[in-house]
Amino acid sequence: MMQSYMRTTGNKQCWESGSASTTGMMWKTLLVVSLFCWGKCQESQNMTPEEKGAIRDQIVEMFDHAYGSYMKYAYPADELMPLSCRGRVRGQEPNRGDIDDSLGKFSLTLIDTLDTLVVLNKLDEFEEAVKKAVSDVRLDNDVVVSVFETNIRVLGGLLGGHVMADLLRQRGERMQWYRDELLHMAKELGHRLLPAFNTTSGLPYPKVNLRYGVLNPLSRTGTESDTCTACAGTMILEFAALSRLSGNSVFEEHARKALDVLWERRQRGSDLVGTVINIHNGEWVRRDSGVGAGIDSYYEYLMKAYILLGDNVFLDRFNVHYSAIMKYISQPPLLLNVHMHNPTVSVRSWMDSLLAFFPGLQVLRGDLKPAIETHEMLYQVTKQHKFLPEAFTTEFRVHWGQHLLRPEFAESTYYLYKATGDPYYLRVGQSIVEKLNAYARVPCGFAAVQDVRTGTHEDRMDSFFLAEMFKYLYLMFSEKSHLPIDMDGYIFTTEAHLLPISLSTTQPPCPGNNTETVRISQEEDLFTHSCPSTETLFPNNPSFAKTIRDGYKYLTGVGRAFHPLPIREIELPLHDNGMEPVEFFKSMGISLTPLNEANMGDTGRLKEHKGVYRVKLVAELSQAPEEEVVVPHVVQLISPPFLGRTVLTAGPAKFGMDLTKQEHGVKGSIVKASPYTACGPIDNAAGLKGHIALALRGDCMFAAKARWLQKAGAIGAIFIDHREGSNSEETPLFQMVGDGDSTEDITLPLVFLFSREGAVLTAALEKHHNVDVLLLPKERQLGRDKMEKHVSMNLKLRLAEEGETEGGAASGRTLEFVLENDEVLLKDEGVEELREKQQSEQQQSCTEDSDRTQPSQIPDS
């Protein structure tokens, strides 16, 4: 079982009539006949070996471009800055907050890429890279790094590189000089991470100084009290592998202890865990629960720890959590965040891109239907926005526009293809390849997208792009004969590093390293204790996956194909004293048009059909609720020499003081917080009291920063983006949100400045030392008290009663829409445009992934 885990692993719309008494009510059905209906392009079900080979070669060329650019322009720096064509060295570039905690001056990208070189059959480059790592990389730098990121990227990279080097050495063809140097480096790094576990609970500190540890006065860390669930729960694969390979049990012991604490601290009623936990007392700091950022790889590592180590306790725990996830969090195709103590309450209306890994984990579990559903939803979002935004709403609009070249969607696509063999997923993989080349490729590598709505780039290429993205894409289009290793013998870490699943048998557990097994009472299903197989998942039904996908294919409204058919009938349930708003017409692709416009169309065809009746619809007008908009704020510099002439556009917060209700805004002089991220006790509280604080985005939630600053006596806060080059001209404003818990205790006025505007403010402070600012809504600064509002109306439609006169059709303001014989009131959206398109494409075959040929401009959400 362990060795086979890689191998085997006409919608009807209805509306409720409401809660009013049903006495005297009756349903009527309006039968609307239209000329056109949605057609569906047939999926291209096959991909020839030649096509797969061409895409595979393209992936290799893309990897060469990315890795070659890093080695040419950046090495030995940790990461490549693809727009600047130089390396990112910590301390030599503007501080980006917690993002920079991945950088330890240890040639991060080189180490993270080692086993990718082997998978892509670049064995000469691999041997050269190992030699560089052994000779050049130091792990004792005086730098504070993220324990989580250093574990999965650097320790995992060293272990994956060692496993590959050892394999090639044993074959006798290469690496004959290798003497386990990467394993020795992994042991050194493991010992440098161990001080982080010196806590009362056993949960690790989130950061550690590679040279001085945590509690040393020179460490510049150790004041943190919180860590994320994933940060504490994503150690077991790397630490257990290090223990098994080195014979030193201490690493696995600490990783198991951390998992034990998280398990014990789960909410017993729901079996869910929160997002952030106190490392000293084990109390939950953030109680929102989901499968995305902050929790994701905790669940992943429970399942994979069972696969790697063969320890049933991890599988039992995973199954308990998984049942809770499917009960409370999974609302196919969505994966929502809920409150762990009250899981029927959703705590936010958006999802983050990191949850895209979850369908792949569901494949390993054998739960294919929800995996297919969620993956299809994610694919539709990528069709709409070119890439997965860093966060998007449940209506699939952009919440945070960044795309950091994350690999999680490609990962799930790979797993679904391996599980189903459905070539549809090859087409999805092909679209990923083409979009990366079209929208992320730059002369010196591949650049993250700062905002998918504008297509602007960000000067970063994270190491995980090389470590993960190219592995999953290459493997998707490769047969076993193309690979230098048998992938069935390995498991991927969360950073896609390769660990041999033979560790559970060839390297027995270290003494005293068995977690106590407590039998968990739970409902079991087909895959609770067995690996999935295609025979069980798809019994005589190769189209199983397609039948599930079809229900979600046009979820976001993108990609519909239209074909003229003789007649389409749509049944709409109506009520005799009113009708649902016309939004449901729009949701079905139908819009109301004036009769004179309808008559301009081709009505000759309509006259050939019978059953088109005269129908009178009486519309009642009512004011529609306003859509929530982001109200622009400003930071206005009012002290000499600025005197109000320097005005910086700022974003508001959904919590804290409402500046729109402050007649004259909030005035004060600005002081930089120390620490600048304001994620802990403020060192300069005395100097900050009575002033407006400047703080850098990152390391913790906006709400946490606000609480620390408020406690220090600040009268306001300006948060500055840590993303280099971001600005209000190119990036849409957003509202800062809380941490999922109540923020009523926060009373400070809060605004957000992008990096470029923030640089203006900090430069002014450095030059003049005493700078007074005014925080207020932008329209107030421009001298207007109220924003111009557009009036919008909802239409409520009902059928006119037989014999109802024109004058007495309805009380109040009314509009009448009349459909005469041979006239069309309803039409399918987009028919005119698509008619022309169909003519031009008449000789072309239609493929499902038509968005690959769209222009390169990224559309607004």
N, C-alpha and C positions, 0 to 999 in steps of 0.2 A: 504494500500500500504506500509506504513512504517513498519508494522509488518511482511510483507512478503518478505522483501528484501533478506533475506538469503535463502529462499526457492526457489525464482523465478529468483533468479538471474541466356600412351605411349607418355612422354614429347617429344615435337617436337622442335629440335634445329634449329636455322636459323642464318645465318651470312650475314651481309650487304656486298655488292660488293664494297663499297667505293664510293668516289666522282668523280672518273675519268669518262670521257666521255663514254657513252654507245654505241657510234658508232662502229659497227663491233664486239661488244661484244656479246657473247651468253653463256647461261648457259648449262652446261653438268651435268649429274647426274651419279655418280659412285655408282653402286649397289654392295655393298660388302656383301658377304654371309659368315657367321661364324657359327661354330658348337654349340656354347654355348650362352646362354642369361642369363640375370639376372633373377633369380627367387625370389619370395617373400614369406617369411614365413607368414603363416596365424596368425593374431593376436589372442592371447588367450582372448576371449571375456568375459569370466566369471571368477569370483573368488568366491569360495564357502564360506559360513559363517564360516566354520572351518578354512579356510585359513586366512580370515580377522581376526578372533579371535586370531590366532597364531601370526600374525604380530602385532596386538594390544598389546598382552602380551609382545612381544619383545620390542615394543616402551616403555612400562611401565618399563621394566627391564633396558633399556638404560637410561631413565630418573632417575631411582633410582641410577644408577651408577654415573651419572653426578651430581645430586643434593646431593647424599650422600657423594661424594668426596668433594664437596664444604663445606658441613657442618662439615665433619671430619677434613679436612686439612686446610681450609681457613677461615671459619667464626670466627670472625666478620669482616674480611677483605672484601673489595669490590668485589674482583674477585679471582678465583682460578687460580693458575699457575700449569697446569696439568702435566708438565714434571718435575717440581721441587717438586710437592706435597706440596705446601705451598700457603699461601694467598698473594695476591699482595696488598701491603700497599703503598700508595702514599708517596713519599719521602724516602722510604726505598729501592726502586728498581731504576735502571737507568731510567732517564727521557726519555719518549717516545714521547715527544712533545704533540700535540693536542689530541692524543689518551688518554692520562691520564686525560684530562679534564672531562671525564665521571666519574672519581673517586672522591668522596667527603667525604670519611671516614664515609659513612652512610650505610654500609652493602648492597651495591648496588644489588648484586645477590639475596640476600634474599628477598628484596622488589620487585624486578623485577619478582620473581617467584611465588608470593603469589597466584594470581588467576589461575596460571597453576596447582597448587596443587588441586584446586577445580575441574577444568575441568577433571583432571585425577582421580578424585574420591578419592583423598588422604586427606580426611577430618580431620583425626587425626593429620596428619603432618601439615595441614593448620592451625589448631587451635594453635598448638605448635609454628609455625612460626610467627603467629600474636602476640603471647605473647612475643616472643623474640624481634620482631620489636618494640613493645610498651615499653619494659623495657630497651633495649640496644641501640637503634638507636638515635643518636643526629643529629640535622639538623643545628646547629649553629657553625659548625667548621670553623676555619680560613683557608679556602681553596678556590681557584678560580676554578670554574666549568663552564662547557658549559651550557648555558641556554637551548639550544635545547635538549641535551642529558638528563639533569636533569629533564626537563619537561616530556619527553616521557617515560623515564625509572622509575624515582623515583616518581614524582607527579602522573603519570599514574598508577604506581604500587600501590601506596597508595590508590588511588581512586578505582581501580579494586579490591584491597583487601577489602576495606570498603564495596563496593557493595556486594561482596560475603559474608562477615561476617554478614552484615545486613540481607541478605536473609536467611542465616542459622539460625540466631537468631529468625527471624519471624516465622520460621517453628517450633520453640519450642523444637528442639532436641539437638542443639549445641549452643555454643557461648552465652549462657545466661548471662555470665559475661560481655560481650562486651558492652561498652558505647560510641561508635563512636570514640574511640581513634585514629584510622587510619585517620578518617576525620579531626580530630583536627590537626594531624601531617601534613596532606595535606594543611590545611589552613596556618599553620606556614610556610611551604615550599613555598606556593604561595606568601606570603608576602615577603619572602626572595628573590624571583625572580623578584618581581615588580620593584625594582630600575633599572633593566636593561632597562625598558621602558622609562626612563627619558632622552629622546632625542627630538630634535626639530621636527623630522619627525613622531615620534611614532613607528618607527622600533626599535626593542630591540638591545641593545649591545649583542655581541655574548657570553660574559662571565660575571660572577658576583661572587663576594666574598660572601659566605654564611653568614659570620658574619658582614662584613663591607660594603657590597653593591658594588657600582661602583665608586662613586666620592670621597669617603673617602680616605684621604692620606694613610691609612693603607690597602686599598683594593688590591693594586698591580694589578689593572686592570683599565679599563676605557679609555685607550689610543687607543683602536681599533676604526677604522673608517668604517670598512666594515663587512657585514654579508652575509651569503648565503640566497638565496630565501627560501629554505626549512626551514632554521633556524628561519626566521622571520614568515613564513607562516604555521608553524606546532604547533600552540599553542591553536587553537580555541576549539578543542574537550576537552582537559584537563581543560583549563581555564573556558570554559562555563559550563562544568559539575561541577567544583568546585563552581562556582557562583550559579548554580541552587541548589546544595546540601547544600550550606552554607547560601544562601540568600544574599550574598555580591556581588554586581554587578561589582565591580571594576576589577575583573579578566577578565570577558567576555568583558568588555568595551575595555580593552587594546588589547586583542587578535583580536577583530573586527577591531580596528583602524589599526593594523599592516596589516591585510588583505586588508583593504581599500586602504592603501598606495600602496601595491603591485599591486592592480588592476588598480589604477590610473596611475601607472608608466609603465604599459604594453606598448609595441610598438603598436600604434593604427593601423598601416598598416597591421601588421601580426597577432596581438592579442597574441603574444608570450612574455614571460618574459626572462630576462637574468639569469645568475647563481649567480652573486655576486653584491650587491648593497651597496651604501654608506648610512649609517644609519643617517647621519646628513642632507644631502641635497637631498637624494633620487635619485641620479644619478647612472646609471649602471656602475659598475667597470669591470665586465666581461659580454660580450654581447652574448656569445654562449648559445644556448637554446636547451634543450633536455628534456628527462623524467627520467634521471638517477641522479647521485650524484649531490647535490646542489639544485635541483629543485623538485625532486620526490614527496615528501610528501605534498608539497604545493598543487598540483593538487588533491592528495588523500583526503586532508582535506576539500577542497571545496565540493567535492561530499559527504563526510561523515558528514560534518557539516549540510548539507541539510537533510540527513537521521536522524541525532540525534536531530536537533533543529527544523526541519520543516520550515526553512526560505528559501523562493524561491530565494532570491538574490544569495545565494551560488550556487544553481543549475544553475541559469542563467549564472553566471560567469563561472562555470565549463564547461557548454555546449559551450560557446564561445571559451574558451581555447581548448576544445577537438576538435572542428572543425579545429582549426589552427594546432593542433598536427597531425591530420589525413591528413591534406593537405600538410604539410611541413616536418614533422619529421618522420612520419610512412611511410616506404617504405618496405612493408611486404616482408619477415618476419623481416626486420631490423628496428631498431629505432635509427636514426642518430641524431647527434648534428648539428644544423645550426646556422647561424648568425641571431639574432632576427630582425635586420634592413634589412637584405637581405637574407630571408629564403630559397632562392633557392641555396645558397652556403653552402655546407657541410664544417664544420670547423675541422673535424678530421676523421680518418679512423678506429676508434676503439669505442667499446661500453663498459660500465662498468656494473658490475653485479647487481648493485642496480636497474637497469631498469627492472629486472626480476619480480618486483611487478606489472608492468603495465598490463599484461594480466588479473590479478585478478581484477584490477580496471575497465578494459574494460568489464569484466563479470558483475560487478555491473551496468555499463552503459547499458548493454544489447547488446554490439557490439561483438558478439561471433567469427565471422570469423577472424578478425585480431588477436584476443586474442589466438585463436587456432594456427594460423600461427606462431606468435612470440614465443609462448610457445613451439611449436614443434622445432623451431630453437634452443631454449635454451636447450631443452632436447638432441638434437643431439650434442651440444657442451659438455654437461656433459658426454655423451657417449665417446666422443673423449678424454676428459681430466679428467675423473672421477668426477670432481666437476666443477662448474663455476669458471673460473679464475676471479680475481678481475677486470680485463679488458681483452678483446679479440678483435681481428681485425675483419673487415668485411669479411675477408677470414677465420675467425674462428681459427686463430692462437693466441697463448698466447701473450698478451701485458704486463700485470702485472700478475705474476704467483701466487700470494697469494690467498688462500681461507680461509676466517675467520669464516666458519660454518654459513654463512649468510642464513636466512630463506626465502628470497623473492621467490625463485623458488618453494619451498614447498608451500608457501602461494598461488601462482597462480595455482599450481596443485590442491590444495584443492578447490579453487573457481570453477575451471573448472569441477571438479568431481561433486560438488554440483549442478552446473548448468546443466550438461549434463547427469549425471548418467552413463557415459561411463566408464566401468571397465578398459579401457585402462589407465586411470589416476590413478587407484589403482596400476597398474603395475609400473607406473612411481614413485608413492609414495613408493612402495616396493623397487625400485632400490635406492631411497634416503636412506632408512633405511639400506640397505645392504652395501652401500658404506660408510656410516658413521661408521658402525661397522668394516668394513674391513680396512679403510684407515685413520680414525681419532681417533679411540678408543685407549686409553692408560691406564695403570694401575690406574691412578688417575683422570679419567674423559675422556674428549674428547679434543683433541688439534687441533688448527687451523693448516692448511697446509701452510708452508712457500712458497712452490713452487710446483704447480701441476705437473710440468715436472719431478721433482726429488722425490716427496713424502715426503720430509723432513718436520718435524713438527716445530711449533712455540709454545713457552711456554705461551699460552693464551687461555682462554675459556671465551669469552665475555658473559655478562649476557643475551644478547638477544637470545642466543642459548637455554637457559632454558625458557625464557619468550615466545618465538615465535615458534621455531622449533617443540617442542614437542606438543604444542597445535594443530598446523595444522596437524601434522602427526597422532596424536591420533584421532582427529575429523574425519579425512579422512576415518578411518577404524572402526568408531563407529556408531551404530544406536542410536536413541533417548533414547532407554531403557537403554543404557550403561552410560548415562550422568546424573549427579545430577542436572543439570539445563537445561532449554529450551533455546538452543542457538539462536532460532529465535527472542528472546526478547532483544538481545544485538548486539552491533556493536563493531568491533575491532578497536582500535586505531592503529597507525602505529607500535607500539610496541606490538600489539596483546593483549592489556589490554581491559577488558570488561566493557563497559558502557551501561546502559539500555536505549533503544530508547524510553522508556516511559517518559524520562525527558522532552520531548517537550510538553507533556500533563499534567503530574502530577506536574511538576515544571514550572510554566509560566515564560516568560522572565522577567528579572529584569527591573525596570523602566528605561526608556531612553536607553535601550539596543537593540533597533531595528535598524539595518542598513538601511539607506534610500534606497528604491527600485527604481531603474531607469530602465524602461522597455528597454530591449536590443533587437534590431532588428536582427534576425538571422533565418537561415533556420532550420526548425524543422523536426525531423524524428519520427519514431515509438516510440522511447524510450526517447525523450526529456523531457517529463513530466510524464512518467509512468515507473513502475518497469517491468523488463523483466519476461517473463513466458516461460516455456518449450514448451507449446502448440504453442506459436507464433514463438519461435526460431526453433523448430524442428517439423514442421507440417508433421506428418505421415512419418517421415524420421529419424529413430533412428541412421542411419549410417552417419548422416550429418557431424559430427566432423571428422570421419575417412576419408571421401572424401576430406576434406580440408588438413588433416595431410599428406596424401599420397604424395602430391606434394613436401613435404619438408623432407621426411623420410630419404633420403640419402644425405642431404644437405652438410654435412661435409665429406662425403666419408666413414663414419664408419658404420658398421653394415650390409653391403650388403650381401645378401645370393645368392648363385649361384646354379642353377640346370641345368643339360644338357638337352636341348630340341633339336628337329630335326634340325631346321634352324632358324637363326635370320637375318633379312634383315635390314640394316641401310642405309638410304639415306643421302648422303653428297652433298650439292650443291657446284659445282666447277665452276671456271671461266677459259676461254680458255687461258688467258695470265698469269695465276698464281692461287694460292690457299692459303687459310688461313693457318697459321702455325699449326704444328701438335699438339699444345696444346689442340685443341678441341677433338682430338682423346683420349687424356689422360682423359679429363673431362668426356668422355663417358665410361671410363673403358677399353680402347683399347690401345694397344701399338704395335709399329712396331717391328718385329723380323726378323733376317736374315733367308733366305730360308732354310739353312741347319738345323737351330734350329727348324723351323716349321716342317721340314720333320721328325724330331725325334719323333714327337708326333704321336698320333693314327690317321693316315691318311686313314686307311681302311674304317672308317665310312664315310669320306668325299667322297670317290670314289662312294659311293652309291647314291650321290646326283648330279643332273645335274645343270647347270647354274653357274658353276665356270669357269671364263674366264681368259684368259691371258691379263694382264693389265700392261703397262709400266708406271712407275711414274718417272719423272725427278725431282730431288731435287736440288734447288739452295741454296748455302751456304752463310750465312751472319752472322756477329758477333752479338750475342745477347746482349741486355743491361744488365749491371751488376746488381745483386740483392743488395739492400741496406743492409749493414752489420754494426754491432756495432764495431767500431774500439776501441780496448782496450787502455786506457790511464794509466798513472802511476803518483803517487806522490812519488818522489825520495828525501829522506832526505840526504842533501849534506853537512850540517855543522858538525863539530866535535861533538860527536865521531862517527857519522854514516858514513860520507865520501862516500855517494853514495851506501853503502852496503845494506841499508834498502829501499826496493822498494815495494810500496803498489799499487795493481791493482785498477784502478778507471774506472768509466764509463764516457762517454762524454756527451755533451749537443748538441741539435740540433740548439741552438741559442748562441749568444755571440761570442767571438773570436774563430776562427777555429785553434786549436793548430796544426793540421796537416800541416798548411801552415807557421808555425813558425819554422825556421830552428833550433833554439837552445832552444825552449820551453819558458816558463815564469818562472823566478826565483824570490823568495822573502821570507821574514820571515813571519811566521804565527802568527795570533792574533785571539783570540776568540771574536766573536761578542757579544755585549750585547744590547738587549736581544739575547739569543743564537739562537732563531728561526729566527731572522732577519726579522720579519714580521711587523716592524714599524720603526720609527726613531731610528737610532743607537746611543745609549747613549755614547759609547766610540769612537765616530767618530775621535777625535783627535789622539787617539792611533792607530786607524785602518788605517789611511791615509798612503798610500804608502806601505801597507802590504797586504798579502794574508789572507783573512778572513776565519775563520772556523765558520760554521753555522749548526744548527741541522735541519734535515728534519721535516716538519710538520707545522701545523697552517695556512699556506698559500702556494701559488704556488711558484715553483722554480723561475719563472720570477719576481715575486714580491720581493722575497728575493734579487735577483740579483740587482734589481733597487735600493733598499734601501742601499745595500752595495756599489754599484757604486756611489751613491749620497754621501756616507760617505768618498769616496776617496780611497776605496780598489783597488788594482791592479789585483785581482783575487779572486776566491771563491772556497772553498772546502765544499761541503754539505755532512753531515754525516747522515747515516740512523738511524732513531729512533727505528727500529725494533730490539729488543735485540737478539743477536746471529747471525744475518745475516752476510754472508761472501761471497766473490767472488768465493770460491771453490765450494760451494754448490748451489749458486744462480746465474743464468745467468745474465750477464751485460745487462743494458738497457740504452737507450739514454734519458736524461731529455728533456721534451718537454715544450713549452711555455704555455701561458694561453689562447690561442685562438685568441688573438689580435696580432698586429705586435710587434715583438721583435727586430726590427732593431736598436732601441735605446740602446740596451744592448751590450756593447763592451768588457766586462770582459771575461777572460778565466774561464770556469766553469767545474768542475769535481765532481764526486759523489763517495763517499766511503761507502761501507757497514759497518755495526756496528763494526765488529771485526777489520777490518783494521783501522777504525776511532779511535778505542780505543788505537791502537798502536800509532797513531799520537798524540792524546790528552795526553797520558801518557808521551810521549817524551817531549811535551811542558811543562807539569807540573814539570818534573824532571830537564830539562835543561833551561827552560824559554826563550831561544833564539834559535829557530830552523829554519833553512833555508831549503826550499824545491824547487824542480824543477817540474813543470807541463809540461808533454809532452806525445806524443803517445808512446805506449809501444814498437813498433818496432824501434823507434828512440833511445830509451834507450838501446835496445839490439844491436844497431849499424847498423841496416838496414834502408835504406832510403825509401824502397818501400816494401809493403806487397806482398807476393807471390800471384799472381792472376791465377785463373784457366780460361782456355778458354772454352767458351760455344758457341754453335751455334744453330741458329734456322733453321729449314728446311722448305722451301717453295716448295710445290708439285704442279705439273700440269700434265695434261694428254698429252702424246706424240701424235703428229699429225700422221695420217695415212701415212705410208711410210717414216716416218722420219728416217734417217740413224743413225747408232751408232755414227759416227764421228761428225755429225752435230746436235746432239740432243739439245744442248744448248750452248750458249757462256759462257766462264769463267769456273770456277770449277764446276763439276757436279758429282752427284752420281746417279746411276740407280738402282731401285728396280723392279724386274720382278716377276710377279705372273703367273706361268704356270698353265695349266690345272691340276686339282687334287692337287694343292698346296695352302697352306694358308699363306697369308702375315700378316693378322690381327688376333689377338687373344684377348680374354678377359683376363684382368689382374686377377691373383690369381686363375686361373682354376686349375693349378697343385696342389697348396696347398689345395684348397677346395675339390678337388677330394678325397684326403686322408681323409679330415675331414668328408666328407659326408659318406664315408664308415664306419668310426668309430661311426658315429651318426645315422646310418641308422635306428636303432630301437628306437631312441629318438624323441619325438615330438619337433617341432621347435617353440621357442617363440621369440617374437619381441625384447625383451630386453636381447639379448644374451650376452651383455657385462658384465652382472652380474657374469658370470662364468669365466671371464678372470683372468689372474695372477694379483697379487697385485701390481706389479711394474707400476707406472704411466708413460705413454709414453711421449716422447718428442712431442711438438707440431709440 
